[in-house]
Amino acid sequence: MGFAALSLLKGRLYATEDCAMEHLLKQYGALLATVDGWFSRSVSAAGGEIACKEGCSGCCRGLFDITLLDACFLKSGFDILDETLKKNVLRKANERLAGIKAAWPEFAPPYILNHRDDREWEQVMPEDDEAPCVLLGADGRCLVYAHRPMTCRLHGLPLVDVTGEVMDDACCSLNFVGSVGAIHELPLLRHEFIRLFEAELSLFKLFTAKLLKQEFNELDTLIPAALLIDFARFDWEGWVRGV
């Protein structure tokens, strides 16, 4: 096969891989949309007892882990922003990264957290960190709201499966103010969370198989770092070999 033909074949293979990844991200977006649907139904059913809404940014503070799939989906939304806006956000992300590197000098692309002991995470993710998310706009709205991570969509209400299993009983202090009893026992908040997280894991495995040529159950990073990852050009297979 000649060089020109080989180059054309490689180009088609890359295009096929890009299409497959784009399709997978669309599937993940559809899964995230089901979470939004649950949250909207909960708000409607709660009769004004849930304060969470687009533009409320009280919880958008500090650093927290997101999956590598969330990071890629987030980055796909970030990449289509206005160039001037992106430049401003990237400046904030680099400033945030400089602070992380003060504690973890070796923190480098692809900025994966999982090889670290959980106690190390407290060095860069203290509970009292009130720094706003780098993706918050001046009006308090998320600049990539449609591409925000799973955890951002779930935050604020207890996570109770339709079976009654409580997966997380945390609730924003602005919600159900003055309510008597256990909030997590309210049937109106229940959702098929077990199936949701099973579907998320299945997509994550497919995502890592395509990106890293190896399935992983868990790979996490941070929002500022996610914006600095070059998903298309990074040597993912080389990184896996070095892990």
N, C-alpha and C positions, 0 to 999 in steps of 0.2 A: 504494500500500500504506500503511495507517495505521501510526501509531507503535507501537501495541500489537502489531500483526502483525509489524512489522519487528523489534521487540525479541524476540518469540518466535522468529523465524527466526534471529536472531543467537545466541540462547541454544542453539538446536538445533545450529547450526554449531560453537559452542564445545564443546558436549557431544560432538559427533562427533569433533572434534579431540582432546579429552581422551581419548576411548576409543581413538583411533588411537595416541596417545602411550603410553597404558597397555599396549596390545597390543605395541608395539615394545619397551617396557621388559621385558615378560614374555619376549619373544623373546631379549632380551639376557641375561636371567636364566637362560634355558635354555642359552644358549651358555656362560655362566660355569659352569654346572653340569657341563658336559663337561670343563672344566678341573679341577674338583674330582674328577671321576671318574678322570681321568688321575693326579692326585696320589695319590689313595687306592690305585689299582692299583700305583703305584710303591712306596708305603710297604709294601704287602702283599708285593710281590715282593722287596723289598730285605732282608728278614729282620732287621729291627731296626737297620739301618745309617742310617736316616733319622730324625732327632730331631724334625723339624717336626711339630707337632700343635696343635690348638686350645688356646690358653692359653699357648703359647710365644710370647713377645713380644720376643725379642732383636732381631729385625729391624724392629720397629715403632717406629723412631726417626727423627728428622729429618724434613725435608720432601722430597717428591718429586712429580713431575708425574703427573697422571692425566688421562684424556681427559674432555671435557665430557659424553660419554655416561656414563662411569663416575661423574662428579660427580652427574648427574641420578639415576642408579640408587641411588647412595649416599644422596642426599638423600631419596629416596622411603622408604628404610629408616629414616633418622634421624627423619623426620616422624612416625612412628608410635610413637616411644619415649615413655615417661612424661614429663610436662611438667617435673617437677622435675629429672629426669636431663638432659633437653634443655637446660634453663636453665644447668646446670653446665657442659655441654659447650660451649655457645655462649659462655660467659664465657671459657673456655680458647681457643676459636677467635678471639675478638676480641683477646685478649692476643697470640696468635700473629700475627694480622694487624697489630697495632700494631708488632710487631718488623719485619715485612716492609716496612711503610710507612716505617720509619726509613731504609731503603735505597732504597725506591721510593715516594716521597710521592704519586705520581700513580696508584698501584695502586688501582683502583676496579672496581665491578661492571661486567661479569661476571668480572673477575679473570682475564683470558686472558693467557697467557705468550708466545704464539708470535711476537709482533712484536718480542720482545727477542732480542738476541744471546745465544747460549749462555753466553758469558763472564759476562754479567750474572746468570745464574741462580746462579752460585757465590756471589754476594753474600748470597743468602737460603737457599741450599741447600748449605752447606759439608759436606764429607764427614765432618767430625768432630762434626756436630750430633747429640747424644745425647738431645735432648728427646723424650719419649714422644709418640706420636700422641694427639691430643686425644680420639680415640674409644676409647682403652684404658680399660677399667674397672679398679677397684681390684684385681680378681683377675687382671689381666693378659690378660683376654679382650676381644676386639673387641665393642663394644656393638652393632654392626650387621654381625655376622659374615656373615650370609646375603646382605648387600648390599655387601660389601667389593669394592674395585676389582680389575680383572684383574691388575694388577701384584702385588698382595698375594697372589693365588692362585698366581701363577707363581714367586714368589720362593723360593729355597732349593735348587732343583735346576737342572741344566743343561737348556737347551731344545734338544732334538735331534729333528728331524723324522724321520718313518718312512723317508724317503729317505736318511737319514744326514747331511743338512745340519745343521751346528751353528749355531744361531741365537743362542745365548748360552751360553758355557761356564762361567759363574759358578756356584758351589755354596756353600751355607752351610758354614762351618767346623765346624759341629757334626755334619754329615752325612758318612758314609763315612770316619770318623776312622781313620787307619792303613791305609786301602786303598791298594793298590799299582796303578799304572797310571792311565790317563785315565778319569775317571768318565764323561765325556761319550760314551765308546765303549760303555757298557753298553746292550744292546738293550732292557732292561726299562724304561728311562727314556723311550724314544721315543714320540712322539705325532704326530698329524697337525697340526703347528703351522702349516704353510704354509696349509692349508685353514682352520684356526682364525682366523688373522690376516686372511685374505681375507674370511671371514664377518663378522669384527668391523668391518672397513672398510666393507663393504656396509651393515651396520646403522648405522654412524656416519653415512654419507652420507644414509640415510633419516631418521635422527634430526635432522640439521642442516637437511635440506630441510623438515621439518615445523616445527621450532622457529624457524629463522632465514629460512625461505623461500629458502634457497640452500644448495647442497651444498658441504661442506668435507671435505677429506681429513684435516685435523688441527686441533684446537683443544684446548689443554690448560690445566689450572688446578691448584690445590693442595687437599688435603683440608680444611684449616680454612676456606679461601675457599669451597669447594663448599657447606659447611653454611650459608653466609651468603647464597647466591644464591637469589633468589625466581624460580624458573623460570617460574611461572605469570604473574607480573605484570611482569616486566622487559620493557622495550621492545627485544626482540631485533632486529627489523627496523631500528629506528632506530640501534641500535649498529652493525649491518652497514653501513648507509649512511655512518656516520661513520668506519669503518675505512679 
